[in-house]
């Protein structure tokens, strides 16, 4: 069915290209739009993140985490949604804020120092209106040091691009995700990040959960077992 053949009275007809894309509507863009200088995450991926986080805030215990903060764009989206709904959960932000570490030359296309055009001071200032944010600066997995084994996270956004960091983040957050919680991998389906996909496939090969790949390039894992 072409756009011209869609029934005239179907709601939001203009948002079918050819399937329904609600993130292109003005109301959703007002909710989702991140400062484009602060993030590389597209609107369709923001839409997925927004709705998943909202569900987790309402239904699953544990805090919220993001690994790979860059300039703070998606962190701003998360913090704003948490504030809007009066959540008492904390938002943990993990990043070097100085660019990538050495990468795995076998699997990764990125190089040391990529995404270095940011800083902790800049991101702190950008997020200054929000409370309940914990900044953990450093390279993964060292920045996880001191986190107790029982600390739980209902929602974890893994946007690390490279094999070793994605694998280490999975090892850390999977056992800390309660049943019903979700881990979102931003880079799984992007040809620029083959190491990210390999890390996810390797980690979940012996787990009961099956990674769900979206047409956005994201991959979702919903925790089903303790």
N, C-alpha and C positions, 0 to 999 in steps of 0.2 A: 504494500500500500504506500503510495507516495504521499507527501505532505498535502498536496491538493486534494487527495482522496480521503483524508481524515475527516470524520464527521464534524460538521461546523460547530456543534455544541459540546465537543469534548473539552473538559477543563484544561486550561493551559496549553492549548493547541500549538502555540508558537514555540513551546519548549520541547517539541518532538522533532529530533534530527537524526534518524527517523524515530528513535525511541525517546522516552521521557527523560529529560535532563534537568531536574529541578534546580541544580546549582547555577543554571544560567538565568534563573528568574531574579528580578530585582529584590524581592524580599529575602531570598537566600543569600544573594551577594552582599546585602547589607549586613548580614550576620557573619559571613565567612571571610569577606575580603581582608586579606592581610596586606600590610604595606609591602608592595612588590620588591622593594629594595631589601627587605628583611627575610625573604623566604624564596625557595625555589619550588615549593609545593603548590601544584595547580589547584584550581577550584574544585574539580571533581574529587581530588584526594582530600582536600580540606573538608568537603561534605561528608566523606566517609569517616574521617577523624572526629568531626563534630558529633555525629549521631552515635558512633560507638562510645565515645567518652560520656555523652549524656546518659546512655543506657547504663554504663558502668557506675556512674555517680549515683544512680537511683537504685541499683540492684545488687552491687557486689561490694564487699568490704575491701579495705586496703587503699593505699595511696596511689598517686599517679606519677609516672616517670617518663622522661624523654631522654634518649641517648642519641646525641648528635643534634645540638641546639642551633648551631651556626649563629645567625644574627638575632634569633629569638622570635621569628615569625609565628611558627606553630605553637611555641610556648605561650605567646600572647593569646592565641586562640584558646588554648587550654585554660589558662589562668582566668581569662574573661568569662568563660563558660562556668568555671568553678565558682567564681565570685557571684555571677548572676543567680545561680541556684543555691547560694549560701552554703556550699560544701565546706566541711571542716577538714577535708582531706588535704594533705600536703602535696605540692608539685616538686618533684626532684628532677633537677636538670644536670645532666652529665655531659661534659664537653671539655676539650682542652682549651677552647676559646683562642687557640693559636694555630689552628690547622691540623692536618692529618699527621699521624706518626709514620714511621716506616711501614710500607705496605708489603703484602705478600706477592712477590713478582710472579709466582706461579698462577695465581688466580685473579689478581686485581689489575685494573687499568689505571686507577688513580695512583698518585705519587705523594711522597712526603711533602708536606707544606700546602697541599691543596686546601682551599677554603680557609686560608689564613687571614682573610680580610674581615676580621671580627675581633672582639675583645670582651673579656668579662665585664669590664667597666661599662662598655657600650650597652651590653645586653641588660645588665643590672639597671641602668638608667631607663632603658626602653620599657622595662617591666616594673618600674618603681611604684606604680599605682596599686600593685597587687601585693597581698600578704600570703603567708603560708608557702613561700617558695624557698627551696633549699638548693643552693648552687654547689655542685661537686666538680671542681676543676681538676683536670688531669686526663691522662690517657687510660683507656680501658685495657685491662681490668683493674689497674691500680687504684682508680678512683672509687672502686667498690669497697675498698678496705674499711673496716669498722662497721659495716652494715650487718646487723645481727641476722641470723638465719631465719628467725621467725617474722621478720618484717615483710608485710604483704603489699602487693601492688595489684589493683584491679585492672589497670590499664597501663601498658608500656608501649611507647612509640620508639621503635628502633630505626633510626635514620643515619646509619653509619657508613654505608656504601662499600665497605671493605671486609674481606673474609674473616680475618682473625678477630676483629672487633665485634662483628655480628655474632660469631660463634661464642665469644666470651660473654657477650650480653645475654645470649640465649641461656647459657649455663647458669648465669646469675639469676635471671628473672623468672625462668620457667618454674623452678621449685618454690618461688616466692609469689606465684600467681595462684589465687584460690580458684576453686571450681567455679566456672562461669565467667572468670576474668578473661581478658584478651591481650594478646601481643600483636602489634601491627608492625610489619616490616615494610618500610617505604620503598626500598630499592630492588625488591625481588625480581621484578619483571623488566628491568631496564638493561639494555645491552651494554651500557657503560659500567655496570656493576655485576659482572658475572660471579665475583667472589661472594657477594651477598647471597645470591641464590644458592650457591654451592654450600655455604655455611648453614643455611636454613634446611636444605635437603639432608645434609649430613646429620644435623642435630636431631631432627624429628624422624629419622629413618627407623629408630627403635622405640618411638613414643606412640601412645595410642591415638594421639591427635593427628589429623591430616591437615596440612597447610592448605588454605583456600586462596587461590590466586584470583585476583580481580582484573578486569580490563583496564583499570587505572594504573596497573603495574605494582600495586600493593599486594601484600600477602597477609592473611589473617590466620591466627591460631587461637581458637577458643579452648580454654583449659577444661578438660572433661574428667580428669582423674587426679587424685592426690599424689 
